Amino acid sequence: MPNNNKKNKTAENIKDTAGAAFHTVHSALETTEDAAMGAVDATADAVENVTNNADNKNNKKNK
């Protein structure tokens, strides 16, 4: 029986390590996704500002 307990403990340790590794990778992916979405939002805001500025200039010229 002692050998069986050792196998179970080893399997438990492997599962715990795999779970921790998965959690770390998952957190890193979420952080990367948040950064990427922040960059997309900033780019969209910049494009909108440029477009609005161009529209305002055109409107002033046409008055």
PDB file of N, CA, C and O in Angstrom:
ATOM      1  N   MET A   1       0.779  -1.212   0.000  1.00  0.00           N
ATOM      2  CA  MET A   1       0.000   0.000   0.000  1.00  0.00           C
ATOM      3  C   MET A   1       0.825   1.283   0.000  1.00  0.00           C
ATOM      4  O   MET A   1       0.398   2.261  -0.614  1.00  0.00           O
ATOM      5  N   PRO A   2       1.963   1.331   0.644  1.00  0.00           N
ATOM      6  CA  PRO A   2       2.722   2.578   0.653  1.00  0.00           C
ATOM      7  C   PRO A   2       3.053   3.062  -0.753  1.00  0.00           C
ATOM      8  O   PRO A   2       3.064   4.267  -1.004  1.00  0.00           O
ATOM      9  N   ASN A   3       3.324   2.137  -1.671  1.00  0.00           N
ATOM     10  CA  ASN A   3       3.653   2.520  -3.036  1.00  0.00           C
ATOM     11  C   ASN A   3       2.465   3.193  -3.722  1.00  0.00           C
ATOM     12  O   ASN A   3       2.642   4.142  -4.486  1.00  0.00           O
ATOM     13  N   ASN A   4       1.253   2.700  -3.449  1.00  0.00           N
ATOM     14  CA  ASN A   4       0.042   3.266  -4.041  1.00  0.00           C
ATOM     15  C   ASN A   4      -0.182   4.696  -3.547  1.00  0.00           C
ATOM     16  O   ASN A   4      -0.569   5.563  -4.331  1.00  0.00           O
ATOM     17  N   ASN A   5       0.053   4.951  -2.271  1.00  0.00           N
ATOM     18  CA  ASN A   5      -0.089   6.296  -1.719  1.00  0.00           C
ATOM     19  C   ASN A   5       0.909   7.251  -2.351  1.00  0.00           C
ATOM     20  O   ASN A   5       0.596   8.413  -2.610  1.00  0.00           O
ATOM     21  N   LYS A   6       2.117   6.747  -2.598  1.00  0.00           N
ATOM     22  CA  LYS A   6       3.153   7.576  -3.224  1.00  0.00           C
ATOM     23  C   LYS A   6       2.739   7.954  -4.650  1.00  0.00           C
ATOM     24  O   LYS A   6       2.944   9.091  -5.076  1.00  0.00           O
ATOM     25  N   LYS A   7       2.153   6.997  -5.389  1.00  0.00           N
ATOM     26  CA  LYS A   7       1.680   7.271  -6.755  1.00  0.00           C
ATOM     27  C   LYS A   7       0.565   8.306  -6.731  1.00  0.00           C
ATOM     28  O   LYS A   7       0.538   9.218  -7.558  1.00  0.00           O
ATOM     29  N   ASN A   8      -0.362   8.163  -5.774  1.00  0.00           N
ATOM     30  CA  ASN A   8      -1.471   9.107  -5.678  1.00  0.00           C
ATOM     31  C   ASN A   8      -0.965  10.509  -5.349  1.00  0.00           C
ATOM     32  O   ASN A   8      -1.462  11.497  -5.890  1.00  0.00           O
ATOM     33  N   LYS A   9       0.024  10.590  -4.461  1.00  0.00           N
ATOM     34  CA  LYS A   9       0.581  11.893  -4.096  1.00  0.00           C
ATOM     35  C   LYS A   9       1.302  12.512  -5.298  1.00  0.00           C
ATOM     36  O   LYS A   9       1.197  13.716  -5.530  1.00  0.00           O
ATOM     37  N   THR A  10       2.027  11.699  -6.054  1.00  0.00           N
ATOM     38  CA  THR A  10       2.715  12.193  -7.247  1.00  0.00           C
ATOM     39  C   THR A  10       1.708  12.709  -8.265  1.00  0.00           C
ATOM     40  O   THR A  10       1.899  13.778  -8.845  1.00  0.00           O
ATOM     41  N   ALA A  11       0.643  11.958  -8.482  1.00  0.00           N
ATOM     42  CA  ALA A  11      -0.400  12.388  -9.417  1.00  0.00           C
ATOM     43  C   ALA A  11      -1.035  13.689  -8.938  1.00  0.00           C
ATOM     44  O   ALA A  11      -1.302  14.585  -9.739  1.00  0.00           O
ATOM     45  N   GLU A  12      -1.272  13.792  -7.656  1.00  0.00           N
ATOM     46  CA  GLU A  12      -1.850  15.012  -7.082  1.00  0.00           C
ATOM     47  C   GLU A  12      -0.918  16.207  -7.295  1.00  0.00           C
ATOM     48  O   GLU A  12      -1.371  17.297  -7.644  1.00  0.00           O
ATOM     49  N   ASN A  13       0.377  15.999  -7.086  1.00  0.00           N
ATOM     50  CA  ASN A  13       1.351  17.075  -7.285  1.00  0.00           C
ATOM     51  C   ASN A  13       1.408  17.514  -8.756  1.00  0.00           C
ATOM     52  O   ASN A  13       1.510  18.705  -9.051  1.00  0.00           O
ATOM     53  N   ILE A  14       1.342  16.554  -9.658  1.00  0.00           N
ATOM     54  CA  ILE A  14       1.350  16.872 -11.095  1.00  0.00           C
ATOM     55  C   ILE A  14       0.103  17.687 -11.452  1.00  0.00           C
ATOM     56  O   ILE A  14       0.192  18.680 -12.174  1.00  0.00           O
ATOM     57  N   LYS A  15      -1.044  17.268 -10.951  1.00  0.00           N
ATOM     58  CA  LYS A  15      -2.285  18.000 -11.214  1.00  0.00           C
ATOM     59  C   LYS A  15      -2.220  19.417 -10.653  1.00  0.00           C
ATOM     60  O   LYS A  15      -2.639  20.369 -11.312  1.00  0.00           O
ATOM     61  N   ASP A  16      -1.698  19.555  -9.444  1.00  0.00           N
ATOM     62  CA  ASP A  16      -1.589  20.884  -8.835  1.00  0.00           C
ATOM     63  C   ASP A  16      -0.669  21.783  -9.648  1.00  0.00           C
ATOM     64  O   ASP A  16      -0.972  22.955  -9.871  1.00  0.00           O
ATOM     65  N   THR A  17       0.453  21.228 -10.088  1.00  0.00           N
ATOM     66  CA  THR A  17       1.402  22.007 -10.883  1.00  0.00           C
ATOM     67  C   THR A  17       0.790  22.397 -12.226  1.00  0.00           C
ATOM     68  O   THR A  17       0.936  23.536 -12.669  1.00  0.00           O
ATOM     69  N   ALA A  18       0.108  21.458 -12.872  1.00  0.00           N
ATOM     70  CA  ALA A  18      -0.538  21.750 -14.149  1.00  0.00           C
ATOM     71  C   ALA A  18      -1.625  22.808 -13.969  1.00  0.00           C
ATOM     72  O   ALA A  18      -1.765  23.702 -14.804  1.00  0.00           O
ATOM     73  N   GLY A  19      -2.382  22.713 -12.898  1.00  0.00           N
ATOM     74  CA  GLY A  19      -3.421  23.699 -12.631  1.00  0.00           C
ATOM     75  C   GLY A  19      -2.836  25.083 -12.418  1.00  0.00           C
ATOM     76  O   GLY A  19      -3.370  26.071 -12.922  1.00  0.00           O
ATOM     77  N   ALA A  20      -1.747  25.160 -11.677  1.00  0.00           N
ATOM     78  CA  ALA A  20      -1.091  26.451 -11.437  1.00  0.00           C
ATOM     79  C   ALA A  20      -0.531  27.024 -12.735  1.00  0.00           C
ATOM     80  O   ALA A  20      -0.634  28.224 -12.989  1.00  0.00           O
ATOM     81  N   ALA A  21       0.055  26.164 -13.548  1.00  0.00           N
ATOM     82  CA  ALA A  21       0.606  26.616 -14.827  1.00  0.00           C
ATOM     83  C   ALA A  21      -0.517  27.116 -15.732  1.00  0.00           C
ATOM     84  O   ALA A  21      -0.378  28.156 -16.376  1.00  0.00           O
ATOM     85  N   PHE A  22      -1.622  26.387 -15.785  1.00  0.00           N
ATOM     86  CA  PHE A  22      -2.759  26.811 -16.598  1.00  0.00           C
ATOM     87  C   PHE A  22      -3.266  28.172 -16.134  1.00  0.00           C
ATOM     88  O   PHE A  22      -3.539  29.047 -16.955  1.00  0.00           O
ATOM     89  N   HIS A  23      -3.392  28.351 -14.829  1.00  0.00           N
ATOM     90  CA  HIS A  23      -3.865  29.615 -14.277  1.00  0.00           C
ATOM     91  C   HIS A  23      -2.931  30.768 -14.659  1.00  0.00           C
ATOM     92  O   HIS A  23      -3.391  31.857 -15.004  1.00  0.00           O
ATOM     93  N   THR A  24      -1.638  30.528 -14.596  1.00  0.00           N
ATOM     94  CA  THR A  24      -0.652  31.555 -14.953  1.00  0.00           C
ATOM     95  C   THR A  24      -0.781  31.939 -16.426  1.00  0.00           C
ATOM     96  O   THR A  24      -0.786  33.123 -16.761  1.00  0.00           O
ATOM     97  N   VAL A  25      -0.884  30.958 -17.290  1.00  0.00           N
ATOM     98  CA  VAL A  25      -1.012  31.220 -18.723  1.00  0.00           C
ATOM     99  C   VAL A  25      -2.329  31.941 -19.011  1.00  0.00           C
ATOM    100  O   VAL A  25      -2.364  32.882 -19.804  1.00  0.00           O
ATOM    101  N   HIS A  26      -3.388  31.507 -18.380  1.00  0.00           N
ATOM    102  CA  HIS A  26      -4.696  32.138 -18.569  1.00  0.00           C
ATOM    103  C   HIS A  26      -4.648  33.612 -18.154  1.00  0.00           C
ATOM    104  O   HIS A  26      -5.165  34.477 -18.861  1.00  0.00           O
ATOM    105  N   SER A  27      -4.034  33.890 -17.023  1.00  0.00           N
ATOM    106  CA  SER A  27      -3.914  35.276 -16.555  1.00  0.00           C
ATOM    107  C   SER A  27      -3.086  36.112 -17.514  1.00  0.00           C
ATOM    108  O   SER A  27      -3.414  37.268 -17.780  1.00  0.00           O
ATOM    109  N   ALA A  28      -2.017  35.532 -18.032  1.00  0.00           N
ATOM    110  CA  ALA A  28      -1.174  36.249 -18.988  1.00  0.00           C
ATOM    111  C   ALA A  28      -1.942  36.554 -20.268  1.00  0.00           C
ATOM    112  O   ALA A  28      -1.802  37.639 -20.833  1.00  0.00           O
ATOM    113  N   LEU A  29      -2.749  35.608 -20.726  1.00  0.00           N
ATOM    114  CA  LEU A  29      -3.555  35.836 -21.926  1.00  0.00           C
ATOM    115  C   LEU A  29      -4.587  36.941 -21.700  1.00  0.00           C
ATOM    116  O   LEU A  29      -4.822  37.764 -22.584  1.00  0.00           O
ATOM    117  N   GLU A  30      -5.198  36.959 -20.524  1.00  0.00           N
ATOM    118  CA  GLU A  30      -6.168  38.010 -20.222  1.00  0.00           C
ATOM    119  C   GLU A  30      -5.486  39.379 -20.191  1.00  0.00           C
ATOM    120  O   GLU A  30      -6.042  40.363 -20.678  1.00  0.00           O
ATOM    121  N   THR A  31      -4.292  39.440 -19.623  1.00  0.00           N
ATOM    122  CA  THR A  31      -3.547  40.693 -19.575  1.00  0.00           C
ATOM    123  C   THR A  31      -3.199  41.154 -20.983  1.00  0.00           C
ATOM    124  O   THR A  31      -3.319  42.337 -21.303  1.00  0.00           O
ATOM    125  N   THR A  32      -2.769  40.221 -21.822  1.00  0.00           N
ATOM    126  CA  THR A  32      -2.438  40.550 -23.212  1.00  0.00           C
ATOM    127  C   THR A  32      -3.678  41.035 -23.960  1.00  0.00           C
ATOM    128  O   THR A  32      -3.616  42.005 -24.715  1.00  0.00           O
ATOM    129  N   GLU A  33      -4.789  40.362 -23.748  1.00  0.00           N
ATOM    130  CA  GLU A  33      -6.039  40.761 -24.405  1.00  0.00           C
ATOM    131  C   GLU A  33      -6.456  42.165 -23.966  1.00  0.00           C
ATOM    132  O   GLU A  33      -6.874  42.978 -24.790  1.00  0.00           O
ATOM    133  N   ASP A  34      -6.343  42.446 -22.671  1.00  0.00           N
ATOM    134  CA  ASP A  34      -6.698  43.772 -22.175  1.00  0.00           C
ATOM    135  C   ASP A  34      -5.823  44.854 -22.804  1.00  0.00           C
ATOM    136  O   ASP A  34      -6.316  45.918 -23.179  1.00  0.00           O
ATOM    137  N   ALA A  35      -4.535  44.581 -22.916  1.00  0.00           N
ATOM    138  CA  ALA A  35      -3.619  45.547 -23.528  1.00  0.00           C
ATOM    139  C   ALA A  35      -3.945  45.751 -25.005  1.00  0.00           C
ATOM    140  O   ALA A  35      -3.939  46.879 -25.499  1.00  0.00           O
ATOM    141  N   ALA A  36      -4.228  44.665 -25.697  1.00  0.00           N
ATOM    142  CA  ALA A  36      -4.554  44.759 -27.125  1.00  0.00           C
ATOM    143  C   ALA A  36      -5.848  45.544 -27.329  1.00  0.00           C
ATOM    144  O   ALA A  36      -5.928  46.384 -28.226  1.00  0.00           O
ATOM    145  N   MET A  37      -6.845  45.280 -26.515  1.00  0.00           N
ATOM    146  CA  MET A  37      -8.117  46.004 -26.649  1.00  0.00           C
ATOM    147  C   MET A  37      -7.931  47.475 -26.291  1.00  0.00           C
ATOM    148  O   MET A  37      -8.583  48.335 -26.883  1.00  0.00           O
ATOM    149  N   GLY A  38      -7.072  47.776 -25.351  1.00  0.00           N
ATOM    150  CA  GLY A  38      -6.762  49.165 -25.027  1.00  0.00           C
ATOM    151  C   GLY A  38      -6.115  49.866 -26.210  1.00  0.00           C
ATOM    152  O   GLY A  38      -6.424  51.023 -26.495  1.00  0.00           O
ATOM    153  N   ALA A  39      -5.224  49.173 -26.894  1.00  0.00           N
ATOM    154  CA  ALA A  39      -4.575  49.746 -28.080  1.00  0.00           C
ATOM    155  C   ALA A  39      -5.592  49.967 -29.198  1.00  0.00           C
ATOM    156  O   ALA A  39      -5.537  50.979 -29.897  1.00  0.00           O
ATOM    157  N   VAL A  40      -6.507  49.032 -29.368  1.00  0.00           N
ATOM    158  CA  VAL A  40      -7.551  49.182 -30.396  1.00  0.00           C
ATOM    159  C   VAL A  40      -8.429  50.381 -30.059  1.00  0.00           C
ATOM    160  O   VAL A  40      -8.751  51.177 -30.941  1.00  0.00           O
ATOM    161  N   ASP A  41      -8.814  50.517 -28.811  1.00  0.00           N
ATOM    162  CA  ASP A  41      -9.645  51.655 -28.400  1.00  0.00           C
ATOM    163  C   ASP A  41      -8.919  52.974 -28.631  1.00  0.00           C
ATOM    164  O   ASP A  41      -9.512  53.932 -29.125  1.00  0.00           O
ATOM    165  N   ALA A  42      -7.639  53.028 -28.275  1.00  0.00           N
ATOM    166  CA  ALA A  42      -6.856  54.253 -28.466  1.00  0.00           C
ATOM    167  C   ALA A  42      -6.736  54.595 -29.951  1.00  0.00           C
ATOM    168  O   ALA A  42      -6.829  55.762 -30.331  1.00  0.00           O
ATOM    169  N   THR A  43      -6.534  53.592 -30.777  1.00  0.00           N
ATOM    170  CA  THR A  43      -6.440  53.820 -32.219  1.00  0.00           C
ATOM    171  C   THR A  43      -7.771  54.318 -32.774  1.00  0.00           C
ATOM    172  O   THR A  43      -7.802  55.249 -33.578  1.00  0.00           O
ATOM    173  N   ALA A  44      -8.857  53.706 -32.350  1.00  0.00           N
ATOM    174  CA  ALA A  44     -10.182  54.133 -32.809  1.00  0.00           C
ATOM    175  C   ALA A  44     -10.453  55.575 -32.386  1.00  0.00           C
ATOM    176  O   ALA A  44     -10.991  56.359 -33.167  1.00  0.00           O
ATOM    177  N   ASP A  45     -10.085  55.927 -31.161  1.00  0.00           N
ATOM    178  CA  ASP A  45     -10.264  57.306 -30.690  1.00  0.00           C
ATOM    179  C   ASP A  45      -9.437  58.278 -31.516  1.00  0.00           C
ATOM    180  O   ASP A  45      -9.914  59.357 -31.869  1.00  0.00           O
ATOM    181  N   ALA A  46      -8.206  57.907 -31.826  1.00  0.00           N
ATOM    182  CA  ALA A  46      -7.339  58.777 -32.618  1.00  0.00           C
ATOM    183  C   ALA A  46      -7.907  58.979 -34.021  1.00  0.00           C
ATOM    184  O   ALA A  46      -7.903  60.098 -34.534  1.00  0.00           O
ATOM    185  N   VAL A  47      -8.389  57.921 -34.635  1.00  0.00           N
ATOM    186  CA  VAL A  47      -8.978  58.023 -35.974  1.00  0.00           C
ATOM    187  C   VAL A  47     -10.223  58.907 -35.937  1.00  0.00           C
ATOM    188  O   VAL A  47     -10.435  59.737 -36.820  1.00  0.00           O
ATOM    189  N   GLU A  48     -11.030  58.720 -34.916  1.00  0.00           N
ATOM    190  CA  GLU A  48     -12.238  59.536 -34.786  1.00  0.00           C
ATOM    191  C   GLU A  48     -11.878  61.013 -34.605  1.00  0.00           C
ATOM    192  O   GLU A  48     -12.518  61.883 -35.196  1.00  0.00           O
ATOM    193  N   ASN A  49     -10.864  61.298 -33.798  1.00  0.00           N
ATOM    194  CA  ASN A  49     -10.438  62.687 -33.606  1.00  0.00           C
ATOM    195  C   ASN A  49      -9.931  63.310 -34.902  1.00  0.00           C
ATOM    196  O   ASN A  49     -10.255  64.459 -35.206  1.00  0.00           O
ATOM    197  N   VAL A  50      -9.147  62.572 -35.659  1.00  0.00           N
ATOM    198  CA  VAL A  50      -8.642  63.077 -36.940  1.00  0.00           C
ATOM    199  C   VAL A  50      -9.802  63.331 -37.892  1.00  0.00           C
ATOM    200  O   VAL A  50      -9.842  64.359 -38.569  1.00  0.00           O
ATOM    201  N   THR A  51     -10.725  62.414 -37.943  1.00  0.00           N
ATOM    202  CA  THR A  51     -11.886  62.556 -38.823  1.00  0.00           C
ATOM    203  C   THR A  51     -12.725  63.766 -38.416  1.00  0.00           C
ATOM    204  O   THR A  51     -13.148  64.550 -39.265  1.00  0.00           O
ATOM    205  N   ASN A  52     -12.959  63.912 -37.123  1.00  0.00           N
ATOM    206  CA  ASN A  52     -13.748  65.058 -36.650  1.00  0.00           C
ATOM    207  C   ASN A  52     -13.032  66.373 -36.934  1.00  0.00           C
ATOM    208  O   ASN A  52     -13.665  67.356 -37.319  1.00  0.00           O
ATOM    209  N   ASN A  53     -11.723  66.396 -36.746  1.00  0.00           N
ATOM    210  CA  ASN A  53     -10.962  67.613 -37.034  1.00  0.00           C
ATOM    211  C   ASN A  53     -11.041  67.962 -38.517  1.00  0.00           C
ATOM    212  O   ASN A  53     -11.204  69.130 -38.871  1.00  0.00           O
ATOM    213  N   ALA A  54     -10.928  66.968 -39.379  1.00  0.00           N
ATOM    214  CA  ALA A  54     -11.020  67.206 -40.823  1.00  0.00           C
ATOM    215  C   ALA A  54     -12.416  67.698 -41.184  1.00  0.00           C
ATOM    216  O   ALA A  54     -12.557  68.613 -41.995  1.00  0.00           O
ATOM    217  N   ASP A  55     -13.442  67.105 -40.594  1.00  0.00           N
ATOM    218  CA  ASP A  55     -14.821  67.538 -40.855  1.00  0.00           C
ATOM    219  C   ASP A  55     -15.028  68.981 -40.401  1.00  0.00           C
ATOM    220  O   ASP A  55     -15.662  69.771 -41.100  1.00  0.00           O
ATOM    221  N   ASN A  56     -14.490  69.321 -39.229  1.00  0.00           N
ATOM    222  CA  ASN A  56     -14.632  70.693 -38.715  1.00  0.00           C
ATOM    223  C   ASN A  56     -13.943  71.699 -39.622  1.00  0.00           C
ATOM    224  O   ASN A  56     -14.474  72.785 -39.854  1.00  0.00           O
ATOM    225  N   LYS A  57     -12.782  71.360 -40.133  1.00  0.00           N
ATOM    226  CA  LYS A  57     -12.060  72.252 -41.043  1.00  0.00           C
ATOM    227  C   LYS A  57     -12.862  72.451 -42.335  1.00  0.00           C
ATOM    228  O   LYS A  57     -12.973  73.567 -42.842  1.00  0.00           O
ATOM    229  N   ASN A  58     -13.412  71.363 -42.852  1.00  0.00           N
ATOM    230  CA  ASN A  58     -14.212  71.452 -44.080  1.00  0.00           C
ATOM    231  C   ASN A  58     -15.465  72.275 -43.857  1.00  0.00           C
ATOM    232  O   ASN A  58     -15.864  73.043 -44.731  1.00  0.00           O
ATOM    233  N   ASN A  59     -16.084  72.126 -42.708  1.00  0.00           N
ATOM    234  CA  ASN A  59     -17.294  72.890 -42.404  1.00  0.00           C
ATOM    235  C   ASN A  59     -16.988  74.386 -42.301  1.00  0.00           C
ATOM    236  O   ASN A  59     -17.787  75.210 -42.746  1.00  0.00           O
ATOM    237  N   LYS A  60     -15.849  74.740 -41.724  1.00  0.00           N
ATOM    238  CA  LYS A  60     -15.444  76.145 -41.600  1.00  0.00           C
ATOM    239  C   LYS A  60     -15.161  76.753 -42.980  1.00  0.00           C
ATOM    240  O   LYS A  60     -15.495  77.911 -43.232  1.00  0.00           O
ATOM    241  N   LYS A  61     -14.555  75.977 -43.859  1.00  0.00           N
ATOM    242  CA  LYS A  61     -14.242  76.450 -45.208  1.00  0.00           C
ATOM    243  C   LYS A  61     -15.514  76.696 -46.011  1.00  0.00           C
ATOM    244  O   LYS A  61     -15.571  77.623 -46.818  1.00  0.00           O
ATOM    245  N   ASN A  62     -16.517  75.883 -45.796  1.00  0.00           N
ATOM    246  CA  ASN A  62     -17.741  75.965 -46.588  1.00  0.00           C
ATOM    247  C   ASN A  62     -18.727  77.011 -46.078  1.00  0.00           C
ATOM    248  O   ASN A  62     -19.780  77.206 -46.685  1.00  0.00           O
ATOM    249  N   LYS A  63     -18.410  77.676 -44.992  1.00  0.00           N
ATOM    250  CA  LYS A  63     -19.333  78.698 -44.440  1.00  0.00           C
ATOM    251  C   LYS A  63     -19.065  80.053 -45.041  1.00  0.00           C
ATOM    252  O   LYS A  63     -19.739  81.025 -44.698  1.00  0.00           O
TER     253      LYS A  63
END
